[in-house]
Amino acid sequence: MSKPLLLWSHPRSASSQYLEEYCRHKNILCDKTEPLQHDTSQLHHLITNKVSFKVMPCYLKYDTRDTLLDLDYEHVFLFRKDIYRQYLSFCFAQSTNIFHSSHIKGKINITTKHHADLNIIRNFYYSLDQAYKKSKNTRLIETGDAIRFLGDIGFQGTDEYYKHFDNINVKRELEKFVRTLEMYKNYDLQSTI
């Protein structure tokens, strides 16, 4: 029997779909609720029952993060290497309230353009990178790897709306930032799922 999966990620990385499909493929238990956050009351239940789940370190206290890093789980770190696309996707989600492909119900209208605070985007990545640097036995994958694993279900089909949020200065700033992160530097194109 496969070890349960602890998926470490950040918003807008295909993590929900990846977790669900990976667990289905491996025939292991999966908690499909959104990532474990500040309320860790369900943590004992998940661990005791060897249930796979995902966390986003930006929502965790350091002591909880460190405890999770020591679990006898398969630890996978999933990040979106193209931070600017993550920013565009996050802006789209914030503006439309569409965070998962199952939320799309017909024609999409963007009436309000929400531009994400860059400090929030940087925190998503920085906190994941800090957890990654503390991890011991882990696998690092990128959103492109996850989408290839997922196939057609990995695409929301919302790229055409990203032009509403395009900003070359934001792109440059985020790309400069992401290159400083350990997980970005260590990402191996040969990673396998």
N, C-alpha and C positions, 0 to 999 in steps of 0.2 A: 504494500500500500504506500502511496506517495505521501510525503510530508505535507502538512497544510502549508499554504502560501501566505506570507505576509507581504503584501504589496505596498511599497513606499512610493509615494508619488506627489504630484501637485495638480491643481485644477487644470482642466482642458488638455489632458494628455492621453485620452482614450482609456483611462484606468478603470472606469466602471465596466465598460464592455470587455476589456481584457480580462479582468478578474473573473467575471461571470463565465466567459467562454473557456478560459483556462481551467477553471474548476469543473465545468461540464466535461471538457475533454479528458481530464484526469480522474473524473468521477470522485471528486472530493467535496466535502461540505463547504458551503460558501455563504457568507453574510453579505447580502446584497444591499444593505442600507448604506447610506453615504458614509464617508470615512469617519472612523473613530475620531472624536474631537475632544473638547474639554471634559465632557461627561464620560468618564471611563467606567461607569457602573456595569456595563455589559461585558467588560473585558474578562472577568473571571469566567463567565459562561463560555465565551469564545475559546479561551485557552483550554479550559477543562474538557470541552467537547471537540477539541482539535478542529475548529472551524477556521477556514481561510477568511481573511478580511484585508481591508486596505486602510492605510493611515496616510495622512498628510502632515508631516512634521510641523508645518506652519501653524497647526491648530493644537499641538501637543505641548505639555509642560516638559521640561528637560528630563525630569526624573522618570516620567512615563515613557518618553522616547528611549531612554537608556535601558529601562526594564524590557521594553519590546525588542530592542536589539539583541538581548540575551536569550530570547525564546528559541526553542528547538523547532523552528519553522524554516521553510525555504524562504529566504529573504531575496526579494527582487526589487530593484530600484528602477522605476520607469520615469523617464523625463523626456520632455519635448526639446530636442536640441535646437530647433528653430524657435528661439524665444520670441521673436517678433510675431510669428504665426500664433504662438500661444497668446500673446497680447491681443492680436486681432480677434482670435476666437473668444477670449474672455470679454472683450468689448461687445462682441456680438451677443454673447450669452447674457451679459448684464443688460443690454438694451432690449432684448426680446424675451427674456426669461426662458430661453431654450437652452437647457444644459445637457440634454441627452437626445439622441435621435428619436426616442419614443415621445418626446415633447412636441415634435413637429406635426402640426395638424393643418395641412393645407398651405395656402399662400402666406408668405412671411412679409410683414410690413414693418419697416423700421421707422418709427415715428419720433423716437428720442434717441439721440446718439450719446451713449455713455462711454466716455474715454476713461479707461482704468488708470488709477493712480500707479505710477511707475514704482513707487516704494512697495506697494502691495505685490506687484509682479516680482520684483527683486527678492522680497521676503519669501515668496513661494519657493524660489530656486535656492536661495541662500540656506534656508532651513533644511531643505532636502539634501543639499550638499554637505551640511554639517553632520547630518545623520549618516550619510554615505561615508564620510571620512572616519566615523567612529565604528562603522560596521566591520565585521571580520569576514564571514563567509557569505558572500552575496553575489548576485548577478546584476549587471547593469544593462538595461535595454532602453531603446529610444522609441518614441511614439511611432516612427516609421516601421520598426520591427513589429510592434504590437498590431499595427494596421495590416501589415502583410499576413500576420497570423490570423487576424480576424476576417480578412477577405472583405467582401462587399458590406458586411454589417459594420465595418470600422469607419465608414464614411458618413458624415451627416449631410453632405451635399450643400453646405452653407458657404463655401468659399466665395461665391459670387457677391456676397454681402460685405465682405471684408473691406472692399474699396471705400466704404463709408467711413472707415476708421484709419485709413492710411495716413502715415506721418513719417517722412524720411528721417527727421531728427530723432524721433522716438526709436526708430529702427536702429540707427547708428548707436544710440546710447545703450540700448538693450544688448545689442550684439557685442559691444565692447565689454559690458558687464559679464555676460555669460562665459566669455573666453577665460575669465579669471577662476572659474569654478573647477574643482578637482574632478567631478564627474564628467564635465565637458572634456577636460583634457584626457581622461582615461577611457572615454568611450571607444570601444573597439568595434570596428565595422564587421568583425567576424562573430559578434554575439549571436547566439542561437536561442530560439524559443522552443 
